[in-house]
Amino acid sequence: MLYTFIHTIHIYSVFIYGGFLFVDILFLSKIKQSLSEEEHKKAREAIMIHVRKVVPYSLMVAVASGLYLFSQVFGAISENGMSYFQIVLSIKAFLGLWLGFRGINQKFFGIQPWIFKAHLFPFSLVALIILLSQIMYL
Ligand code: HEM
């Protein structure tokens, strides 16, 4: 029951976080095409003030709930080494934690990511993480 509850929270939070990245990459990045430089800056900021109040926190919820799920499903490593599920889940968890680490540094310590500053990098990671989350049970 608790697992299902946390799992649902995990899905909602990644939906909010990933959803913003998808919208940003696919649509918001295109508003430049119809607005002047100055208008674009204003329009983007008008959206970003609301984004900053929600999206970084949903990333933190995704990481915290993910850590709980991980602790419940990873299981013991057998003598023959890690199973396919454990390997794929570890890669997915590593990428998710990297995103979380990056987001926390940016939000609370003002440390800008030193690699791939644009949202394309987190967007690609989220797309990959979602894929890994689906194939890990194969
Ligand atoms: C932004 C980062 C993350 C994204 C986009 C993400 C995305 C997802 C998605 C789409 C699922 C599959 C849900 C389903 O099909 O029912 C999932 C499940 C899972 N995630 Fe994450 N996740 C993220 C971060 C993390 C982190 C950091 C961890 C662990 C440290 C984690 C651990 C798990 C586990 C263990 C499951 C399996 C739950 C189950 O099927 O019972 N996730 N995640």
Backbone and ligand atoms as CSV (ligand in chain L), in Angstrom:
chain,resi,resn,atom,element,x,y,z
A,1,MET,N,N,0.836,-1.216,0.000
A,1,MET,CA,C,0.000,0.000,0.000
A,1,MET,C,C,0.868,1.264,0.000
A,2,LEU,N,N,1.850,1.297,0.934
A,2,LEU,CA,C,2.760,2.450,0.997
A,2,LEU,C,C,3.566,2.521,-0.300
A,3,TYR,N,N,3.982,1.325,-0.770
A,3,TYR,CA,C,4.758,1.277,-2.004
A,3,TYR,C,C,3.959,1.883,-3.166
A,4,THR,N,N,2.692,1.493,-3.271
A,4,THR,CA,C,1.844,1.989,-4.366
A,4,THR,C,C,1.688,3.506,-4.255
A,5,PHE,N,N,1.522,3.980,-3.024
A,5,PHE,CA,C,1.364,5.412,-2.779
A,5,PHE,C,C,2.620,6.182,-3.230
A,6,ILE,N,N,3.798,5.694,-2.791
A,6,ILE,CA,C,5.059,6.384,-3.134
A,6,ILE,C,C,5.325,6.260,-4.644
A,7,HIS,N,N,4.979,5.101,-5.195
A,7,HIS,CA,C,5.153,4.880,-6.633
A,7,HIS,C,C,4.321,5.909,-7.416
A,8,THR,N,N,3.091,6.132,-6.958
A,8,THR,CA,C,2.203,7.095,-7.620
A,8,THR,C,C,2.785,8.509,-7.510
A,9,ILE,N,N,3.310,8.836,-6.319
A,9,ILE,CA,C,3.935,10.154,-6.144
A,9,ILE,C,C,5.129,10.293,-7.091
A,10,HIS,N,N,5.897,9.188,-7.212
A,10,HIS,CA,C,7.061,9.196,-8.110
A,10,HIS,C,C,6.613,9.524,-9.542
A,11,ILE,N,N,5.562,8.874,-9.974
A,11,ILE,CA,C,5.103,9.086,-11.351
A,11,ILE,C,C,4.598,10.525,-11.539
A,12,TYR,N,N,3.824,11.029,-10.570
A,12,TYR,CA,C,3.330,12.413,-10.702
A,12,TYR,C,C,4.494,13.414,-10.721
A,13,SER,N,N,5.468,13.204,-9.841
A,13,SER,CA,C,6.552,14.187,-9.771
A,13,SER,C,C,7.417,14.142,-11.038
A,14,VAL,N,N,7.685,12.945,-11.573
A,14,VAL,CA,C,8.475,12.916,-12.804
A,14,VAL,C,C,7.659,13.459,-13.987
A,15,PHE,N,N,6.363,13.322,-13.857
A,15,PHE,CA,C,5.454,13.865,-14.883
A,15,PHE,C,C,5.564,15.402,-14.909
A,16,ILE,N,N,5.573,16.017,-13.721
A,16,ILE,CA,C,5.669,17.486,-13.647
A,16,ILE,C,C,7.056,17.951,-14.118
A,17,TYR,N,N,8.101,17.302,-13.586
A,17,TYR,CA,C,9.465,17.700,-13.937
A,17,TYR,C,C,9.747,17.451,-15.426
A,18,GLY,N,N,9.509,16.215,-15.844
A,18,GLY,CA,C,9.768,15.869,-17.241
A,18,GLY,C,C,8.838,16.628,-18.179
A,19,GLY,N,N,7.609,16.829,-17.738
A,19,GLY,CA,C,6.625,17.542,-18.568
A,19,GLY,C,C,7.110,18.946,-18.894
A,20,PHE,N,N,7.665,19.626,-17.878
A,20,PHE,CA,C,8.175,20.971,-18.141
A,20,PHE,C,C,9.313,20.935,-19.159
A,21,LEU,N,N,10.227,19.964,-18.990
A,21,LEU,CA,C,11.371,19.891,-19.917
A,21,LEU,C,C,10.909,19.630,-21.350
A,22,PHE,N,N,9.909,18.767,-21.489
A,22,PHE,CA,C,9.384,18.480,-22.826
A,22,PHE,C,C,8.764,19.739,-23.435
A,23,VAL,N,N,7.952,20.437,-22.629
A,23,VAL,CA,C,7.291,21.654,-23.126
A,23,VAL,C,C,8.346,22.709,-23.490
A,24,ASP,N,N,9.364,22.820,-22.633
A,24,ASP,CA,C,10.403,23.819,-22.874
A,24,ASP,C,C,11.143,23.547,-24.183
A,25,ILE,N,N,11.579,22.288,-24.335
A,25,ILE,CA,C,12.368,21.944,-25.526
A,25,ILE,C,C,11.509,21.973,-26.797
A,26,LEU,N,N,10.299,21.452,-26.693
A,26,LEU,CA,C,9.494,21.326,-27.911
A,26,LEU,C,C,8.771,22.615,-28.307
A,27,PHE,N,N,8.347,23.420,-27.294
A,27,PHE,CA,C,7.502,24.577,-27.633
A,27,PHE,C,C,8.051,25.928,-27.184
A,28,LEU,N,N,8.445,26.022,-25.904
A,28,LEU,CA,C,8.860,27.348,-25.424
A,28,LEU,C,C,10.094,27.855,-26.161
A,29,SER,N,N,10.973,26.932,-26.536
A,29,SER,CA,C,12.183,27.356,-27.242
A,29,SER,C,C,11.830,27.967,-28.607
A,30,LYS,N,N,10.616,27.706,-29.074
A,30,LYS,CA,C,10.213,28.196,-30.401
A,30,LYS,C,C,9.603,29.602,-30.343
A,31,ILE,N,N,9.307,30.125,-29.129
A,31,ILE,CA,C,8.629,31.433,-29.108
A,31,ILE,C,C,9.529,32.553,-29.620
A,32,LYS,N,N,10.830,32.288,-29.620
A,32,LYS,CA,C,11.787,33.244,-30.201
A,32,LYS,C,C,11.424,33.566,-31.638
A,33,GLN,N,N,10.884,32.560,-32.321
A,33,GLN,CA,C,10.614,32.716,-33.760
A,33,GLN,C,C,9.535,33.757,-34.042
A,34,SER,N,N,8.633,34.001,-33.068
A,34,SER,CA,C,7.578,34.977,-33.340
A,34,SER,C,C,7.675,36.249,-32.498
A,35,LEU,N,N,8.654,36.317,-31.584
A,35,LEU,CA,C,8.777,37.521,-30.749
A,35,LEU,C,C,10.162,38.136,-30.925
A,36,SER,N,N,10.248,39.426,-30.596
A,36,SER,CA,C,11.563,40.075,-30.645
A,36,SER,C,C,12.373,39.575,-29.442
A,37,GLU,N,N,13.669,39.874,-29.461
A,37,GLU,CA,C,14.574,39.448,-28.376
A,37,GLU,C,C,14.029,39.903,-27.022
A,38,GLU,N,N,13.617,41.181,-26.968
A,38,GLU,CA,C,13.129,41.770,-25.708
A,38,GLU,C,C,11.818,41.117,-25.261
A,39,GLU,N,N,10.901,40.940,-26.197
A,39,GLU,CA,C,9.598,40.306,-25.877
A,39,GLU,C,C,9.800,38.861,-25.427
A,40,HIS,N,N,10.729,38.205,-26.090
A,40,HIS,CA,C,10.988,36.796,-25.752
A,40,HIS,C,C,11.513,36.667,-24.321
A,41,LYS,N,N,12.431,37.577,-23.971
A,41,LYS,CA,C,13.001,37.579,-22.616
A,41,LYS,C,C,11.892,37.745,-21.580
A,42,LYS,N,N,10.986,38.713,-21.862
A,42,LYS,CA,C,9.886,39.005,-20.928
A,42,LYS,C,C,8.931,37.827,-20.824
A,43,ALA,N,N,8.569,37.269,-21.973
A,43,ALA,CA,C,7.608,36.158,-21.997
A,43,ALA,C,C,8.188,34.958,-21.261
A,44,ARG,N,N,9.472,34.687,-21.507
A,44,ARG,CA,C,10.103,33.522,-20.869
A,44,ARG,C,C,10.154,33.713,-19.354
A,45,GLU,N,N,10.508,34.922,-18.947
A,45,GLU,CA,C,10.595,35.187,-17.502
A,45,GLU,C,C,9.223,35.073,-16.837
A,46,ALA,N,N,8.180,35.529,-17.556
A,46,ALA,CA,C,6.818,35.454,-17.005
A,46,ALA,C,C,6.441,33.991,-16.721
A,47,ILE,N,N,6.956,33.096,-17.535
A,47,ILE,CA,C,6.674,31.664,-17.320
A,47,ILE,C,C,7.611,31.103,-16.247
A,48,MET,N,N,8.895,31.493,-16.350
A,48,MET,CA,C,9.891,30.894,-15.460
A,48,MET,C,C,9.666,31.237,-13.987
A,49,ILE,N,N,9.071,32.399,-13.684
A,49,ILE,CA,C,8.854,32.696,-12.252
A,49,ILE,C,C,7.920,31.656,-11.622
A,50,HIS,N,N,7.013,31.128,-12.410
A,50,HIS,CA,C,6.108,30.090,-11.880
A,50,HIS,C,C,6.782,28.719,-11.895
A,51,VAL,N,N,7.565,28.489,-12.950
A,51,VAL,CA,C,8.278,27.211,-13.070
A,51,VAL,C,C,9.210,27.002,-11.871
A,52,ARG,N,N,9.938,28.065,-11.492
A,52,ARG,CA,C,10.922,27.940,-10.395
A,52,ARG,C,C,10.278,27.597,-9.062
A,53,LYS,N,N,8.984,27.893,-8.930
A,53,LYS,CA,C,8.305,27.592,-7.656
A,53,LYS,C,C,7.856,26.135,-7.568
A,54,VAL,N,N,7.830,25.444,-8.686
A,54,VAL,CA,C,7.271,24.090,-8.690
A,54,VAL,C,C,8.272,23.016,-9.163
A,55,VAL,N,N,8.885,23.279,-10.313
A,55,VAL,CA,C,9.646,22.226,-10.993
A,55,VAL,C,C,10.859,21.694,-10.196
A,56,PRO,N,N,11.693,22.574,-9.579
A,56,PRO,CA,C,12.828,22.018,-8.822
A,56,PRO,C,C,12.369,21.133,-7.662
A,57,TYR,N,N,11.236,21.497,-7.052
A,57,TYR,CA,C,10.740,20.688,-5.924
A,57,TYR,C,C,10.207,19.343,-6.399
A,58,SER,N,N,9.594,19.356,-7.585
A,58,SER,CA,C,9.090,18.067,-8.071
A,58,SER,C,C,10.265,17.137,-8.400
A,59,LEU,N,N,11.392,17.717,-8.832
A,59,LEU,CA,C,12.580,16.893,-9.069
A,59,LEU,C,C,13.042,16.270,-7.743
A,60,MET,N,N,13.012,17.090,-6.678
A,60,MET,CA,C,13.449,16.553,-5.370
A,60,MET,C,C,12.512,15.456,-4.877
A,61,VAL,N,N,11.216,15.653,-5.103
A,61,VAL,CA,C,10.249,14.615,-4.715
A,61,VAL,C,C,10.514,13.346,-5.539
A,62,ALA,N,N,10.831,13.530,-6.826
A,62,ALA,CA,C,11.114,12.370,-7.694
A,62,ALA,C,C,12.315,11.595,-7.152
A,63,VAL,N,N,13.354,12.323,-6.744
A,63,VAL,CA,C,14.556,11.659,-6.250
A,63,VAL,C,C,14.270,10.965,-4.910
A,64,ALA,N,N,13.593,11.681,-3.997
A,64,ALA,CA,C,13.314,11.097,-2.674
A,64,ALA,C,C,12.418,9.858,-2.811
A,65,SER,N,N,11.358,9.974,-3.617
A,65,SER,CA,C,10.460,8.821,-3.773
A,65,SER,C,C,11.196,7.694,-4.504
A,66,GLY,N,N,12.063,8.063,-5.473
A,66,GLY,CA,C,12.845,7.061,-6.207
A,66,GLY,C,C,13.760,6.291,-5.273
A,67,LEU,N,N,14.368,6.989,-4.316
A,67,LEU,CA,C,15.266,6.317,-3.364
A,67,LEU,C,C,14.490,5.299,-2.528
A,68,TYR,N,N,13.266,5.688,-2.152
A,68,TYR,CA,C,12.437,4.749,-1.377
A,68,TYR,C,C,12.115,3.513,-2.238
A,69,LEU,N,N,11.657,3.751,-3.470
A,69,LEU,CA,C,11.297,2.629,-4.354
A,69,LEU,C,C,12.503,1.715,-4.555
A,70,PHE,N,N,13.656,2.362,-4.751
A,70,PHE,CA,C,14.904,1.623,-4.974
A,70,PHE,C,C,15.174,0.686,-3.796
A,71,SER,N,N,15.012,1.242,-2.581
A,71,SER,CA,C,15.312,0.445,-1.382
A,71,SER,C,C,14.369,-0.759,-1.275
A,72,GLN,N,N,13.196,-0.654,-1.878
A,72,GLN,CA,C,12.220,-1.744,-1.781
A,72,GLN,C,C,12.364,-2.799,-2.868
A,73,VAL,N,N,12.821,-2.389,-4.063
A,73,VAL,CA,C,12.810,-3.360,-5.172
A,73,VAL,C,C,14.179,-3.883,-5.607
A,74,PHE,N,N,15.256,-3.210,-5.174
A,74,PHE,CA,C,16.578,-3.603,-5.683
A,74,PHE,C,C,16.918,-5.044,-5.291
A,75,GLY,N,N,16.703,-5.382,-4.037
A,75,GLY,CA,C,16.936,-6.763,-3.578
A,75,GLY,C,C,18.406,-7.081,-3.378
A,76,ALA,N,N,18.662,-8.308,-2.968
A,76,ALA,CA,C,20.048,-8.722,-2.688
A,76,ALA,C,C,20.743,-9.086,-3.998
A,77,ILE,N,N,22.051,-8.822,-4.033
A,77,ILE,CA,C,22.836,-9.189,-5.227
A,77,ILE,C,C,23.257,-10.653,-5.057
A,78,SER,N,N,22.958,-11.477,-6.053
A,78,SER,CA,C,23.255,-12.914,-5.911
A,78,SER,C,C,24.747,-13.175,-6.134
A,79,GLU,N,N,25.142,-14.398,-5.881
A,79,GLU,CA,C,26.570,-14.778,-6.051
A,79,GLU,C,C,27.041,-14.581,-7.487
A,80,ASN,N,N,26.094,-14.712,-8.441
A,80,ASN,CA,C,26.469,-14.575,-9.856
A,80,ASN,C,C,26.555,-13.121,-10.295
A,81,GLY,N,N,26.424,-12.224,-9.382
A,81,GLY,CA,C,26.494,-10.798,-9.721
A,81,GLY,C,C,25.106,-10.200,-9.857
A,82,MET,N,N,25.076,-8.985,-10.374
A,82,MET,CA,C,23.793,-8.286,-10.459
A,82,MET,C,C,22.944,-8.857,-11.585
A,83,SER,N,N,21.631,-8.851,-11.377
A,83,SER,CA,C,20.707,-9.300,-12.418
A,83,SER,C,C,20.560,-8.173,-13.449
A,84,TYR,N,N,19.925,-8.505,-14.569
A,84,TYR,CA,C,19.659,-7.495,-15.606
A,84,TYR,C,C,18.875,-6.335,-14.985
A,85,PHE,N,N,17.832,-6.664,-14.204
A,85,PHE,CA,C,17.002,-5.636,-13.562
A,85,PHE,C,C,17.851,-4.726,-12.669
A,86,GLN,N,N,18.725,-5.334,-11.883
A,86,GLN,CA,C,19.536,-4.528,-10.961
A,86,GLN,C,C,20.496,-3.608,-11.709
A,87,ILE,N,N,21.032,-4.096,-12.817
A,87,ILE,CA,C,21.969,-3.268,-13.594
A,87,ILE,C,C,21.227,-2.083,-14.211
A,88,VAL,N,N,20.090,-2.360,-14.869
A,88,VAL,CA,C,19.358,-1.275,-15.544
A,88,VAL,C,C,18.826,-0.283,-14.505
A,89,LEU,N,N,18.319,-0.819,-13.383
A,89,LEU,CA,C,17.816,0.076,-12.329
A,89,LEU,C,C,18.944,0.941,-11.772
A,90,SER,N,N,20.146,0.366,-11.622
A,90,SER,CA,C,21.272,1.149,-11.091
A,90,SER,C,C,21.628,2.286,-12.045
A,91,ILE,N,N,21.615,1.999,-13.353
A,91,ILE,CA,C,21.939,3.054,-14.332
A,91,ILE,C,C,20.878,4.146,-14.254
A,92,LYS,N,N,19.608,3.718,-14.225
A,92,LYS,CA,C,18.504,4.683,-14.146
A,92,LYS,C,C,18.615,5.533,-12.876
A,93,ALA,N,N,18.898,4.879,-11.732
A,93,ALA,CA,C,18.997,5.596,-10.454
A,93,ALA,C,C,20.179,6.576,-10.494
A,94,PHE,N,N,21.301,6.132,-11.095
A,94,PHE,CA,C,22.469,7.008,-11.175
A,94,PHE,C,C,22.124,8.272,-11.968
A,95,LEU,N,N,21.462,8.090,-13.119
A,95,LEU,CA,C,21.117,9.246,-13.960
A,95,LEU,C,C,20.118,10.156,-13.236
A,96,GLY,N,N,19.144,9.531,-12.533
A,96,GLY,CA,C,18.167,10.324,-11.780
A,96,GLY,C,C,18.836,11.103,-10.657
A,97,LEU,N,N,19.779,10.465,-9.967
A,97,LEU,CA,C,20.480,11.144,-8.862
A,97,LEU,C,C,21.349,12.275,-9.403
A,98,TRP,N,N,21.924,12.043,-10.572
A,98,TRP,CA,C,22.752,13.087,-11.191
A,98,TRP,C,C,21.872,14.322,-11.480
A,99,LEU,N,N,20.690,14.066,-12.036
A,99,LEU,CA,C,19.766,15.174,-12.309
A,99,LEU,C,C,19.397,15.901,-11.011
A,100,GLY,N,N,19.128,15.105,-9.965
A,100,GLY,CA,C,18.745,15.669,-8.672
A,100,GLY,C,C,19.877,16.499,-8.092
A,101,PHE,N,N,21.093,15.988,-8.161
A,101,PHE,CA,C,22.274,16.672,-7.631
A,101,PHE,C,C,22.470,18.014,-8.347
A,102,ARG,N,N,22.308,17.934,-9.670
A,102,ARG,CA,C,22.441,19.117,-10.511
A,102,ARG,C,C,21.368,20.156,-10.140
A,103,GLY,N,N,20.120,19.681,-9.962
A,103,GLY,CA,C,19.004,20.570,-9.661
A,103,GLY,C,C,19.135,21.224,-8.293
A,104,ILE,N,N,19.573,20.433,-7.292
A,104,ILE,CA,C,19.710,20.974,-5.932
A,104,ILE,C,C,20.821,22.028,-5.898
A,105,ASN,N,N,21.939,21.723,-6.560
A,105,ASN,CA,C,23.044,22.690,-6.627
A,105,ASN,C,C,22.596,24.000,-7.237
A,106,GLN,N,N,21.767,23.887,-8.281
A,106,GLN,CA,C,21.335,25.076,-8.999
A,106,GLN,C,C,20.338,25.875,-8.162
A,107,LYS,N,N,19.381,25.167,-7.554
A,107,LYS,CA,C,18.297,25.834,-6.832
A,107,LYS,C,C,18.783,26.453,-5.519
A,108,PHE,N,N,19.529,25.687,-4.727
A,108,PHE,CA,C,19.872,26.148,-3.381
A,108,PHE,C,C,21.239,26.795,-3.254
A,109,PHE,N,N,22.176,26.417,-4.130
A,109,PHE,CA,C,23.516,26.968,-3.974
A,109,PHE,C,C,23.916,27.864,-5.139
A,110,GLY,N,N,22.984,28.062,-6.072
A,110,GLY,CA,C,23.268,28.956,-7.197
A,110,GLY,C,C,24.415,28.471,-8.059
A,111,ILE,N,N,24.746,27.162,-7.969
A,111,ILE,CA,C,25.847,26.633,-8.776
A,111,ILE,C,C,25.275,26.222,-10.127
A,112,GLN,N,N,25.696,26.880,-11.174
A,112,GLN,CA,C,25.193,26.552,-12.508
A,112,GLN,C,C,25.891,25.297,-13.014
A,113,PRO,N,N,25.141,24.427,-13.681
A,113,PRO,CA,C,25.776,23.198,-14.187
A,113,PRO,C,C,26.952,23.546,-15.089
A,114,TRP,N,N,28.058,22.795,-14.933
A,114,TRP,CA,C,29.239,23.103,-15.744
A,114,TRP,C,C,29.194,22.389,-17.078
A,115,ILE,N,N,28.258,21.497,-17.209
A,115,ILE,CA,C,28.182,20.751,-18.475
A,115,ILE,C,C,26.780,20.926,-19.049
A,116,PHE,N,N,26.677,21.212,-20.316
A,116,PHE,CA,C,25.395,21.370,-21.012
A,116,PHE,C,C,24.412,22.246,-20.231
A,117,LYS,N,N,24.606,23.539,-20.313
A,117,LYS,CA,C,23.773,24.451,-19.529
A,117,LYS,C,C,22.310,24.484,-19.958
A,118,ALA,N,N,22.043,24.203,-21.233
A,118,ALA,CA,C,20.664,24.299,-21.715
A,118,ALA,C,C,19.835,23.132,-21.185
A,119,HIS,N,N,18.519,23.215,-21.388
A,119,HIS,CA,C,17.635,22.159,-20.889
A,119,HIS,C,C,17.672,20.896,-21.742
A,120,LEU,N,N,18.420,20.957,-22.860
A,120,LEU,CA,C,18.469,19.785,-23.741
A,120,LEU,C,C,19.082,18.574,-23.029
A,121,PHE,N,N,20.069,18.824,-22.188
A,121,PHE,CA,C,20.730,17.717,-21.491
A,121,PHE,C,C,19.783,17.033,-20.491
A,122,PRO,N,N,19.159,17.790,-19.536
A,122,PRO,CA,C,18.202,17.107,-18.647
A,122,PRO,C,C,17.054,16.468,-19.412
A,123,PHE,N,N,16.615,17.107,-20.486
A,123,PHE,CA,C,15.539,16.548,-21.316
A,123,PHE,C,C,15.954,15.173,-21.852
A,124,SER,N,N,17.190,15.091,-22.369
A,124,SER,CA,C,17.670,13.821,-22.928
A,124,SER,C,C,17.787,12.767,-21.830
A,125,LEU,N,N,18.262,13.202,-20.655
A,125,LEU,CA,C,18.384,12.243,-19.552
A,125,LEU,C,C,17.015,11.707,-19.133
A,126,VAL,N,N,16.032,12.608,-19.054
A,126,VAL,CA,C,14.684,12.171,-18.658
A,126,VAL,C,C,14.139,11.184,-19.686
A,127,ALA,N,N,14.329,11.498,-20.967
A,127,ALA,CA,C,13.835,10.592,-22.019
A,127,ALA,C,C,14.495,9.210,-21.852
A,128,LEU,N,N,15.807,9.214,-21.560
A,128,LEU,CA,C,16.539,7.958,-21.384
A,128,LEU,C,C,16.073,7.224,-20.119
A,129,ILE,N,N,15.882,7.985,-19.036
A,129,ILE,CA,C,15.454,7.371,-17.760
A,129,ILE,C,C,14.081,6.709,-17.923
A,130,ILE,N,N,13.183,7.384,-18.647
A,130,ILE,CA,C,11.847,6.805,-18.843
A,130,ILE,C,C,11.962,5.495,-19.632
A,131,LEU,N,N,12.833,5.516,-20.637
A,131,LEU,CA,C,13.040,4.292,-21.427
A,131,LEU,C,C,13.603,3.172,-20.540
A,132,LEU,N,N,14.623,3.503,-19.743
A,132,LEU,CA,C,15.224,2.494,-18.860
A,132,LEU,C,C,14.193,1.958,-17.870
A,133,SER,N,N,13.321,2.869,-17.369
A,133,SER,CA,C,12.297,2.448,-16.395
A,133,SER,C,C,11.333,1.445,-17.010
A,134,GLN,N,N,11.183,1.511,-18.321
A,134,GLN,CA,C,10.266,0.576,-18.974
A,134,GLN,C,C,10.944,-0.741,-19.339
A,135,ILE,N,N,12.228,-0.661,-19.727
A,135,ILE,CA,C,12.879,-1.916,-20.177
A,135,ILE,C,C,13.513,-2.693,-19.025
A,136,MET,N,N,13.566,-2.089,-17.835
A,136,MET,CA,C,14.264,-2.801,-16.751
A,136,MET,C,C,13.531,-4.066,-16.308
A,137,TYR,N,N,12.223,-4.141,-16.608
A,137,TYR,CA,C,11.464,-5.326,-16.190
A,137,TYR,C,C,11.426,-6.426,-17.254
A,138,LEU,N,N,12.090,-6.163,-18.412
A,138,LEU,CA,C,12.036,-7.181,-19.490
A,138,LEU,C,C,12.663,-8.499,-19.066
L,1,HEM,C1,C,14.021,12.732,-12.787
L,1,HEM,C2,C,14.399,11.531,-12.527
L,1,HEM,C3,C,13.521,10.321,-12.661
L,1,HEM,C4,C,12.612,9.992,-13.633
L,1,HEM,C5,C,12.220,10.804,-14.876
L,1,HEM,C6,C,12.045,8.711,-13.271
L,1,HEM,C7,C,11.069,8.041,-14.006
L,1,HEM,C8,C,10.483,6.853,-13.641
L,1,HEM,C9,C,9.445,6.170,-14.384
L,1,HEM,C10,C,8.791,6.689,-15.661
L,1,HEM,C11,C,9.190,5.004,-13.742
L,1,HEM,C12,C,8.239,3.897,-14.196
L,1,HEM,C13,C,6.928,4.017,-13.519
L,1,HEM,C14,C,5.997,2.957,-14.067
L,1,HEM,O1,O,6.096,2.579,-15.240
L,1,HEM,O2,O,5.149,2.511,-13.305
L,1,HEM,C15,C,10.051,4.931,-12.585
L,1,HEM,C16,C,10.095,3.884,-11.690
L,1,HEM,C17,C,11.080,3.742,-10.727
L,1,HEM,N1,N,12.008,4.692,-10.352
L,1,HEM,FE1,FE,12.271,6.503,-11.170
L,1,HEM,N2,N,12.627,8.277,-12.099
L,1,HEM,C18,C,13.539,9.235,-11.707
L,1,HEM,C19,C,14.368,9.192,-10.609
L,1,HEM,C20,C,14.581,8.064,-9.849
L,1,HEM,C21,C,15.629,7.897,-8.861
L,1,HEM,C22,C,16.656,8.965,-8.510
L,1,HEM,C23,C,15.513,6.633,-8.362
L,1,HEM,C24,C,16.322,5.891,-7.339
L,1,HEM,C25,C,17.349,6.351,-6.706
L,1,HEM,C26,C,14.373,6.010,-9.015
L,1,HEM,C27,C,13.913,4.730,-8.762
L,1,HEM,C28,C,12.835,4.130,-9.370
L,1,HEM,C29,C,12.380,2.774,-9.096
L,1,HEM,C30,C,13.005,1.809,-8.094
L,1,HEM,C31,C,11.289,2.536,-9.945
L,1,HEM,C32,C,10.506,1.225,-10.076
L,1,HEM,C33,C,9.190,1.325,-9.405
L,1,HEM,C34,C,8.329,0.116,-9.731
L,1,HEM,O3,O,8.135,-0.204,-10.904
L,1,HEM,O4,O,7.845,-0.481,-8.806
L,1,HEM,N3,N,13.829,6.917,-9.916
L,1,HEM,N4,N,10.832,6.066,-12.548
